[in-house]
Amino acid sequence: MPFVPHTEEEINEMLSVIGIDSIENLFDEIPAHLKIKGLEKVPAGLNEMSINRLMQQRAAKDGQPLCFIGAGSYDHHIPAAVWQITTRGEYYTAYTPYQAEASQGTLQLTYEFQSMMTALTGMDASNASLYDGATAMAEAVLMAVRSNRKSRSRKILVPRSVNPTYKHVTETIVKHQNIELVDVEIDNTTSKTSMDALKAFSGEDITAVVISQPNFFGTLEDVDAITTWAHENDIVVIAVVNPLSLAILKPPGVWGDSGADIAVGDGQPLGAPMSSGGPYYGIMTCKKAFVRQMPGRIVGRTVDQEGREGFVLTLQAREQHIRRSKATSNICTNQGLVVTASTIHMSLLGPEGLKQTALSCHANTQQLVEKLSTIDGVEIVFDQPRFHEAVIKVNKSAADVLAKLAEQNILGGLDLSADYPEMKDCILVCATELRIAEDIETFATALAAALK
Amino acid sequence: MLIFEHSAKGRKTKIQSTSGNEMPTDIPASLLREEKPGLPEVSEMQAVRHYTSLSQKNFSIDTHFYPLGSCTMKHNPRVCNSLAMLPGFLSRHPLAPEKLSQGFMECMYELQEMLCDVTGMAGFSLAPMAGAQGEFAGIAMIRAYHDANGDTERKEILVPDAAHGTNPATATMCGYTVKEISTLANGDVDIDVLKEAVGPQTAGLMLTNPSTLGVFERRIEEIAKIIHDVGGLLYYDGANLNAILGKIRPGDMGFDVIHSNLHKTFSTPHGGGGPGSGAIGVAERLKPFMPMPGVKKVGDEFQWLTEEDCPHSIGRMSAFFGNPGVLLRAYIYMRLLGAEGMQRVGEFATLNANYMLTQLKARGFEAAIPDRYASHEFIITLKKQAKELNVSAMDFAKRLLDLGYHAPTTYFPLLVPECLLIEPTESEAKETLDGFIEALVQVQQEAETDADMLHNAPYTMPVNRLDEVRAAKQLDLAWTAESKA
């Protein structure tokens, strides 16, 4: 019996203690006609050898292609130590630290994580993480609505340069609370949020504005100007950032006049493998004034009865197990294990390692753009300061070109036309520190052939 | 000692990153960072030693019996981890084309099918990333269903008072008001109160079965009829699915939508608080509203199910496709168990719980619901000890840590005073259960002879009881270089 340790003898002993003849008696209270005979779609159990064989075959099928897609999930190097330590049983098989005295490992690590997040973002406080970047944006919107007492409109400005899926997810989560997400146009030549489009809202009652840095196209936004404009109009600023880029880019905590109010993002670039989209984690950081509106788990440092330093879950009065229907959110966990990996990842890289990784990503992307721009039929669409993604336009069907590249085991980027109809045959490409010159050469050669 | 306190400015022993790059000249200085972020500067060995030694300050399933009620802390097979972390799975980009994703998608398709089978539902979505997100998806679907029928006056979700706090919080997030339904002393929902409460305003009822009180809701079919008769839908909180796995199915009981905590029933690791998965199953009439994406099978090929197939979908719950790493682990676990193994889960989880309950009653402990069989968990109430000996459930919990056991869930459900909610799971051997029973008896004796000793427990942990009031009042949520000085 897999994972059931009972011997026949023990079973009989236990039944006799309970005073019944068979285990089936324990289910006597259940109406008999509801009991099932068996399962149809669950095959017979496999042993470890057979499951090994099956999963090895399945994993091999997907081919490990050469990856030039980003769009929210990035192929970075993860030091060997990260997941070896993370999957130690003491981290892997513990639960939420309800018994603080027996969970100081997870609690201290989470406090260190929060400290690293505030250091990277320049914000005052961080929670213990949310599900992913998209849901973190949704929670930031809800938080802004609760916090901005000067605004009654519940209108949130979302430039079209924000990851479109993040907007879809936010819509799903906030739509039942009378919140309106308002599109803001982008400048078609730069892909940046149009300042003119924003300024059309000056003086109106707007609750918050979302700014993505870099934006979905990899382009760097004028974050200072937008932040200052928003604050002049009593609008809460929600920053959506790539945490790795913050090793070199200005942190949201110091944008514009007084910094963003809430900064969120996806932690994947800091130690989580792409893994088909998860598990990743959502970064949630904010300025001091917003802390008590922050959703999710938060760890605080305190002392025990003897004055020794220790760590606990804190500000629990915001949470669902106490506030029930009046809680700040229904969330009751964080992405603990991925946060563990990420904290170890950041410790191993340190400020300099992280900076070098970000710089390599940037340099490789610039090389990629330069190389692709020499191919007949390729045009660089937005030639703006960028982080590690760029948009190219091809003179054939983007879908066909990407399919041809896939046949050669190359992921050539993301076709943008589904979300941006005006960007026909435009492809979002990305190069991380792992896409060295040799890979770029392979890509360029294959792309040139596909366009012939 | 914090990792930051191991740091030395300028320590560079990095082999994990590239090097030699200069700050870019093509980015305006106004967009660049002026100072490096305040991250620790430590060697690989320092980091490894620090996080290894921190891990040793945790209780975990791998190191301790962890009978945390309502959380199903069962064994997490190692092979589920090693196979989910095969390079082919880890390196798959979420937006890779279907042709380069058939291996992964086949696993996900089969997982959907198996989950339908074990729960008796018509369709399954793997999109939600945790139980609470599954609840949100389920209630949002109930709302979408009523809206699609032009039935927009249903403003209320009913929730038993024994429910998890996430239930009412979720209903609020979906724009509903919440009405609580009381529970009888025998653990069943008070049907008379329920009948009074339902009406044209009822959107649905959220129910956990077996309930959080650790007993099976015997009149479930009657409850389903009451809700359906007024046009409401029935939501199943799958927190306790482990108790009935392979025995009975929520779909057969009349539930319209359910979530399953794959990190409980299907043994994906709890990871110190996540990530989990709150996959949701639906009856036929809710299929058009399922969150996207999903996986469908066309001929021999696996394809993504998207908004094009499902235009009434409630939308997306995450940037990509839930938590695939968790889903793979659940898939592997289900394939290891097979149909027969799954049936044994429900049986032996229940056997273990009832054995412990019987033994503890025999040793003088008071069961919250004394005259019924337990499901996979049960409640001991220490209200007598609190009154007569001045020791609380918390004191018992803390002392158990000293004796090498993670404490059961305390103070939940809120209905039972001074309660311990105990869930042993099927993977624990009889001698472990016996050891825990003896430990509880020992704590009881200590309570009778030296209550003060219990008030100050634990004694053997890295810290003793922590000042939570100070933590909330003098907020210290992050280390900074200045705070050190």
Contacts between the chains, C-beta under 8 A, distances in Angstrom:
chain1	res1	chain2	res2	distance
A	1	B	341	6.9
A	1	B	344	5.5
A	1	B	348	7.9
A	2	B	336	5.6
A	2	B	337	5.6
A	2	B	341	4.9
A	3	B	74	7.3
A	3	B	75	5.3
A	3	B	77	6.7
A	3	B	267	7.9
A	3	B	337	7.7
A	3	B	341	7.8
A	3	B	426	7.1
A	3	B	427	5.0
A	4	B	344	5.4
A	4	B	345	7.7
A	4	B	348	4.8
A	4	B	426	5.2
A	4	B	427	6.8
A	5	B	427	7.0
A	5	B	428	7.4
A	5	B	429	4.2
A	6	B	348	6.3
A	6	B	351	7.6
A	6	B	429	7.2
A	6	B	430	6.8
A	10	B	429	7.7
A	10	B	430	4.6
A	11	B	351	7.2
A	13	B	430	7.4
A	14	B	351	6.0
A	14	B	352	8.0
A	14	B	355	4.4
A	14	B	430	6.4
A	15	B	351	7.7
A	17	B	355	6.0
A	17	B	358	5.5
A	17	B	359	6.5
A	18	B	351	8.0
A	18	B	354	5.2
A	18	B	355	6.1
A	18	B	358	4.9
A	19	B	358	7.4
A	23	B	347	4.9
A	23	B	348	7.7
A	23	B	350	7.2
A	23	B	351	5.4
A	26	B	347	7.8
A	26	B	350	4.9
A	26	B	351	6.7
A	26	B	354	5.7
A	26	B	373	5.2
A	27	B	247	5.9
A	27	B	350	7.2
A	28	B	373	7.2
A	29	B	215	7.7
A	29	B	216	5.1
A	29	B	218	5.5
A	29	B	372	6.9
A	29	B	373	6.3
A	30	B	216	5.8
A	30	B	218	7.8
A	30	B	244	7.8
A	30	B	247	7.2
A	30	B	248	5.8
A	31	B	218	7.6
A	31	B	221	6.9
A	34	B	221	7.9
A	34	B	248	4.8
A	34	B	249	8.0
A	34	B	252	5.4
A	34	B	253	6.3
A	35	B	247	6.1
A	35	B	248	5.6
A	36	B	120	7.8
A	36	B	246	7.6
A	36	B	247	6.9
A	36	B	248	6.3
A	36	B	249	6.1
A	36	B	252	7.2
A	38	B	339	6.0
A	38	B	343	7.8
A	39	B	117	5.1
A	39	B	118	6.1
A	39	B	246	6.9
A	39	B	339	4.1
A	39	B	342	6.7
A	39	B	343	7.9
A	40	B	117	5.8
A	41	B	113	4.9
A	41	B	114	5.8
A	41	B	116	6.9
A	41	B	117	3.8
A	42	B	114	5.0
A	42	B	117	5.6
A	42	B	118	6.5
A	42	B	334	6.8
A	42	B	338	6.3
A	42	B	339	4.3
A	42	B	342	6.4
A	43	B	335	7.3
A	43	B	338	6.1
A	43	B	339	7.1
A	44	B	338	4.6
A	44	B	339	6.6
A	44	B	340	7.1
A	45	B	335	7.3
A	45	B	336	5.9
A	45	B	337	5.4
A	45	B	338	2.7
A	45	B	339	7.6
A	45	B	340	6.4
A	45	B	341	4.7
A	46	B	335	5.3
A	46	B	336	5.9
A	46	B	338	7.0
A	47	B	336	7.8
A	48	B	79	5.2
A	48	B	336	7.5
A	51	B	79	6.5
A	51	B	83	6.7
A	51	B	332	6.0
A	51	B	335	5.7
A	51	B	336	5.9
A	52	B	79	7.3
A	52	B	83	6.7
A	54	B	335	7.3
A	55	B	83	4.1
A	55	B	86	6.5
A	55	B	332	6.6
A	56	B	83	7.8
A	56	B	86	6.8
A	57	B	103	7.3
A	58	B	88	7.6
A	58	B	103	3.7
A	58	B	104	7.1
A	58	B	106	6.3
A	58	B	107	5.9
A	59	B	83	7.8
A	59	B	86	4.0
A	59	B	87	7.2
A	59	B	88	3.1
A	59	B	89	5.1
A	59	B	103	5.9
A	59	B	104	8.0
A	60	B	88	5.6
A	60	B	103	7.1
A	61	B	88	7.4
A	61	B	102	5.5
A	61	B	103	3.3
A	62	B	88	5.2
A	62	B	89	7.7
A	62	B	92	5.3
A	62	B	96	7.3
A	62	B	100	5.6
A	62	B	101	5.7
A	62	B	102	7.0
A	62	B	103	4.6
A	62	B	104	5.7
A	63	B	88	7.6
A	63	B	100	5.2
A	64	B	87	6.5
A	64	B	88	6.0
A	64	B	91	5.1
A	64	B	92	8.0
A	65	B	93	7.9
A	65	B	96	6.7
A	65	B	100	5.7
A	67	B	91	7.5
A	67	B	93	5.3
A	69	B	93	5.2
A	69	B	95	5.4
A	69	B	96	7.5
A	71	B	95	6.1
A	72	B	94	7.9
A	72	B	319	5.2
A	72	B	320	7.4
A	73	B	93	5.9
A	73	B	94	5.2
A	73	B	95	7.3
A	73	B	319	7.8
A	73	B	320	6.8
A	75	B	91	7.2
A	75	B	93	7.1
A	77	B	16	6.9
A	77	B	17	7.5
A	79	B	16	4.0
A	79	B	44	7.6
A	81	B	44	6.3
A	81	B	47	7.0
A	81	B	48	5.4
A	83	B	85	7.2
A	85	B	48	6.5
A	85	B	51	5.1
A	85	B	52	6.2
A	85	B	55	7.2
A	87	B	81	6.0
A	87	B	85	8.0
A	88	B	52	7.2
A	88	B	55	4.9
A	89	B	60	5.4
A	89	B	61	7.3
A	89	B	62	2.8
A	89	B	63	6.5
A	90	B	55	3.9
A	90	B	56	6.3
A	90	B	58	4.3
A	90	B	60	4.7
A	90	B	62	6.7
A	90	B	63	6.1
A	91	B	55	5.4
A	91	B	58	6.8
A	91	B	60	7.5
A	91	B	271	7.0
A	91	B	272	5.7
A	92	B	60	7.3
A	92	B	62	7.3
A	92	B	76	6.9
A	92	B	81	7.1
A	92	B	269	4.7
A	92	B	271	6.2
A	93	B	60	4.3
A	93	B	61	3.9
A	93	B	62	4.7
A	93	B	73	7.8
A	93	B	76	5.3
A	93	B	269	5.5
A	93	B	270	6.7
A	94	B	58	4.8
A	94	B	59	6.5
A	94	B	60	4.1
A	94	B	61	7.6
A	94	B	270	6.6
A	94	B	271	7.6
A	94	B	272	4.8
A	95	B	66	7.2
A	95	B	68	6.2
A	95	B	71	5.7
A	95	B	73	6.4
A	95	B	270	4.1
A	95	B	272	7.1
A	95	B	273	6.6
A	96	B	270	7.4
A	96	B	272	7.3
A	96	B	273	4.0
A	97	B	272	7.1
A	97	B	273	7.0
A	98	B	68	7.3
A	98	B	407	7.9
A	98	B	409	7.5
A	99	B	59	7.1
A	99	B	397	6.7
A	99	B	398	7.7
A	99	B	401	6.3
A	99	B	406	6.5
A	99	B	407	5.3
A	100	B	463	7.7
A	100	B	466	5.4
A	101	B	398	6.9
A	101	B	401	5.9
A	101	B	458	5.2
A	101	B	461	3.9
A	101	B	462	7.4
A	101	B	463	5.7
A	101	B	464	6.6
A	101	B	465	7.0
A	101	B	466	7.3
A	102	B	58	7.1
A	102	B	59	4.1
A	102	B	64	8.0
A	102	B	401	5.0
A	102	B	406	6.3
A	102	B	407	7.9
A	102	B	458	7.7
A	102	B	461	6.0
A	103	B	57	7.7
A	103	B	58	5.7
A	103	B	59	6.8
A	103	B	272	7.8
A	104	B	54	7.7
A	104	B	57	4.1
A	104	B	58	7.4
A	104	B	461	7.5
A	104	B	462	4.9
A	104	B	463	6.2
A	105	B	54	4.3
A	105	B	55	5.1
A	105	B	56	6.7
A	105	B	57	3.9
A	105	B	58	3.9
A	106	B	58	5.6
A	106	B	272	4.1
A	106	B	273	7.2
A	108	B	2	7.3
A	108	B	54	5.8
A	108	B	57	7.4
A	109	B	51	7.1
A	109	B	54	5.6
A	109	B	272	7.9
A	110	B	272	8.0
A	111	B	2	7.7
A	111	B	477	7.6
A	111	B	478	7.5
A	111	B	479	7.3
A	112	B	2	6.1
A	112	B	3	5.3
A	112	B	4	7.3
A	112	B	479	7.2
A	114	B	477	5.6
A	114	B	478	5.1
A	115	B	2	7.7
A	115	B	4	6.8
A	115	B	478	4.2
A	115	B	479	4.2
A	115	B	480	7.3
A	116	B	37	8.0
A	116	B	39	5.8
A	117	B	478	7.8
A	118	B	477	7.9
A	118	B	478	4.4
A	118	B	480	7.5
A	119	B	37	4.6
A	119	B	38	4.0
A	119	B	39	5.8
A	119	B	478	7.8
A	119	B	480	7.6
A	120	B	37	4.9
A	120	B	39	7.4
A	124	B	478	7.8
A	125	B	475	7.8
A	125	B	477	4.9
A	125	B	478	6.5
A	126	B	477	7.1
A	126	B	478	6.6
A	128	B	273	7.4
A	129	B	274	8.0
A	131	B	129	4.3
A	131	B	130	6.5
A	131	B	133	6.7
A	131	B	275	7.5
A	131	B	318	6.4
A	131	B	323	8.0
A	132	B	129	7.0
A	132	B	318	5.2
A	132	B	319	5.4
A	132	B	320	8.0
A	133	B	319	5.9
A	134	B	316	7.5
A	134	B	318	5.8
A	134	B	319	4.1
A	135	B	129	7.4
A	135	B	133	7.7
A	135	B	317	7.5
A	135	B	318	6.5
A	163	B	319	7.2
A	165	B	316	6.3
A	165	B	319	5.2
A	165	B	320	7.7
A	166	B	319	6.5
A	168	B	315	6.0
A	168	B	316	4.7
A	169	B	315	7.3
A	169	B	316	4.9
A	169	B	317	6.6
A	169	B	318	6.4
A	169	B	319	6.6
A	171	B	315	6.3
A	172	B	140	7.3
A	172	B	291	7.4
A	172	B	314	6.1
A	172	B	315	3.4
A	172	B	316	5.8
A	172	B	317	6.5
A	173	B	136	7.3
A	173	B	173	7.5
A	173	B	317	8.0
A	176	B	140	7.1
A	176	B	143	6.8
A	176	B	173	6.8
A	176	B	174	4.9
A	176	B	175	3.5
A	177	B	173	7.2
A	177	B	175	6.2
A	178	B	175	7.9
A	220	B	27	6.6
A	220	B	31	5.3
A	223	B	31	7.3
A	224	B	30	6.5
A	246	B	33	7.0
A	246	B	37	6.7
A	247	B	33	7.3
A	247	B	36	7.7
A	247	B	37	6.6
A	248	B	23	6.8
A	248	B	24	7.6
A	248	B	27	7.9
A	248	B	32	6.2
A	248	B	33	5.7
A	249	B	27	7.9
A	249	B	31	6.1
A	249	B	32	6.4
A	249	B	33	5.8
A	250	B	30	7.4
A	250	B	31	5.7
A	250	B	32	6.2
A	250	B	33	5.5
A	250	B	34	7.7
A	251	B	33	6.4
A	251	B	37	7.4
A	266	B	319	6.8
A	273	B	90	3.9
A	273	B	91	6.9
A	274	B	90	7.0
A	274	B	91	6.3
A	274	B	92	6.5
A	274	B	93	5.1
A	274	B	94	6.7
A	275	B	89	6.5
A	275	B	90	5.2
A	275	B	92	7.0
A	275	B	324	5.8
A	275	B	325	4.9
A	276	B	89	7.0
A	276	B	92	4.9
A	276	B	93	7.9
A	276	B	94	5.3
A	276	B	101	8.0
A	276	B	104	5.7
A	276	B	320	7.2
A	276	B	321	6.3
A	276	B	324	3.7
A	276	B	325	7.6
A	277	B	94	3.3
A	277	B	318	7.2
A	277	B	319	6.8
A	277	B	320	2.7
A	277	B	321	4.6
A	277	B	322	7.4
A	277	B	324	5.7
A	278	B	94	7.8
A	278	B	129	7.1
A	278	B	275	7.1
A	278	B	318	6.7
A	278	B	320	6.3
A	278	B	321	7.2
A	278	B	322	6.3
A	278	B	323	4.3
A	278	B	324	5.6
A	278	B	325	6.4
A	278	B	326	7.7
A	279	B	129	7.5
A	279	B	274	7.7
A	279	B	275	3.7
A	279	B	323	4.1
A	279	B	324	7.8
A	279	B	325	5.2
A	279	B	326	6.0
A	280	B	319	7.8
A	281	B	275	7.7
A	291	B	475	6.9
A	291	B	477	7.5
A	297	B	273	6.6
A	298	B	477	6.3
A	299	B	477	7.2
A	300	B	471	4.0
A	300	B	472	7.1
A	300	B	475	6.1
A	300	B	476	5.7
A	300	B	477	5.6
A	301	B	471	7.3
A	301	B	476	4.2
A	301	B	477	7.7
A	301	B	479	7.9
A	302	B	466	5.4
A	302	B	467	4.9
A	302	B	468	7.0
A	302	B	470	5.0
A	302	B	471	3.8
A	302	B	474	7.9
A	302	B	476	7.3
A	303	B	466	7.2
A	303	B	467	5.6
A	303	B	470	6.8
A	304	B	463	4.3
A	304	B	464	4.9
A	304	B	465	6.2
A	304	B	466	5.1
A	304	B	467	7.0
A	305	B	456	7.2
A	305	B	464	5.3
A	305	B	465	5.8
A	305	B	467	7.7
A	306	B	464	6.6
A	308	B	463	5.4
A	308	B	464	8.0
A	309	B	463	7.9
A	310	B	462	7.6
A	310	B	463	3.9
A	310	B	466	4.6
A	311	B	466	7.7
A	312	B	466	4.9
A	312	B	468	5.5
A	312	B	471	5.0
A	314	B	468	7.0
A	314	B	471	4.3
A	314	B	472	5.2
A	314	B	475	7.3
A	314	B	477	7.7
A	315	B	472	5.9
A	315	B	475	7.7
A	316	B	472	7.9
A	317	B	472	7.6
A	319	B	165	7.6
A	320	B	132	7.7
A	320	B	165	4.0
A	320	B	166	5.3
A	320	B	168	7.6
A	320	B	169	3.8
A	321	B	164	7.7
A	321	B	165	4.0
A	321	B	412	7.2
A	322	B	165	7.2
A	323	B	165	7.6
A	323	B	169	7.4
A	324	B	165	4.9
A	324	B	168	4.3
A	324	B	169	6.2
A	324	B	178	7.7
A	325	B	168	3.7
A	325	B	169	6.1
A	325	B	171	6.7
A	325	B	172	4.7
A	325	B	177	8.0
A	325	B	178	4.5
A	326	B	172	7.3
A	327	B	165	7.0
A	327	B	169	4.3
A	327	B	172	7.6
A	329	B	169	7.0
A	329	B	173	7.2
A	330	B	132	4.5
A	330	B	135	6.6
A	330	B	136	6.3
A	330	B	166	4.9
A	330	B	169	3.8
A	330	B	170	4.4
A	330	B	172	7.9
A	330	B	173	5.6
A	331	B	130	7.5
A	331	B	132	5.6
A	332	B	130	7.8
A	332	B	131	7.9
A	332	B	132	5.5
A	332	B	165	7.4
A	332	B	166	5.7
A	333	B	130	5.5
A	333	B	132	7.4
A	333	B	273	5.0
A	333	B	274	4.1
A	333	B	275	7.9
A	333	B	276	6.3
A	334	B	273	5.2
A	334	B	274	5.3
A	335	B	271	7.9
A	335	B	274	4.7
A	335	B	275	4.6
A	336	B	270	7.7
A	336	B	271	4.5
A	336	B	272	3.6
A	336	B	273	3.7
A	336	B	274	4.7
A	336	B	275	7.4
A	337	B	269	6.7
A	337	B	271	3.0
A	337	B	272	6.2
A	337	B	274	6.9
A	337	B	275	6.4
A	338	B	271	7.7
A	338	B	274	7.9
A	338	B	275	6.2
A	339	B	272	7.9
A	340	B	51	8.0
A	340	B	271	7.3
A	340	B	272	6.3
A	343	B	3	8.0
A	343	B	51	7.7
A	344	B	47	6.4
A	344	B	51	5.3
A	346	B	39	5.6
A	346	B	40	7.8
A	347	B	3	5.4
A	347	B	39	7.5
A	347	B	40	5.3
A	347	B	42	6.0
A	347	B	47	4.3
A	347	B	50	7.4
A	347	B	51	7.4
A	348	B	14	7.6
A	348	B	16	5.4
A	348	B	44	6.1
A	348	B	47	5.2
A	349	B	14	6.7
A	349	B	16	5.9
A	349	B	17	5.5
A	349	B	39	7.8
A	350	B	11	7.6
A	350	B	12	7.7
A	350	B	14	6.7
A	350	B	39	5.5
A	350	B	40	6.3
A	350	B	41	4.8
A	350	B	42	6.9
A	351	B	36	4.0
A	351	B	37	5.3
A	351	B	38	7.4
A	351	B	39	4.6
A	351	B	41	6.7
A	352	B	12	5.8
A	352	B	14	6.8
A	352	B	17	7.9
A	352	B	36	7.0
A	352	B	41	7.3
A	353	B	14	4.5
A	353	B	16	6.0
A	353	B	17	3.8
A	354	B	17	7.4
A	354	B	37	7.4
A	354	B	39	6.8
A	355	B	36	6.4
A	356	B	14	7.8
A	356	B	17	4.7
A	356	B	18	5.2
A	356	B	19	5.1
A	356	B	20	7.6
A	356	B	21	5.8
A	357	B	17	4.9
A	357	B	18	6.4
A	359	B	18	7.8
A	359	B	21	3.5
A	359	B	22	7.4
A	359	B	23	7.2
A	359	B	24	7.1
A	360	B	17	7.8
A	360	B	18	4.2
A	360	B	21	5.7
A	362	B	21	7.9
A	362	B	24	5.5
A	362	B	27	7.9
A	363	B	21	5.7
A	363	B	24	7.5
A	366	B	24	7.7
A	366	B	26	7.1
A	385	B	26	5.9
A	385	B	27	4.6
A	385	B	28	6.3
A	385	B	31	6.7
A	402	B	97	7.3
A	403	B	97	7.2
A	406	B	97	5.0
A	406	B	99	6.2
A	406	B	100	6.0
A	409	B	100	7.6
A	411	B	93	5.8
A	411	B	95	7.8
A	411	B	96	5.9
A	411	B	97	7.8
A	411	B	100	7.6
A	414	B	95	5.9
A	433	B	17	7.5
A	433	B	18	5.3
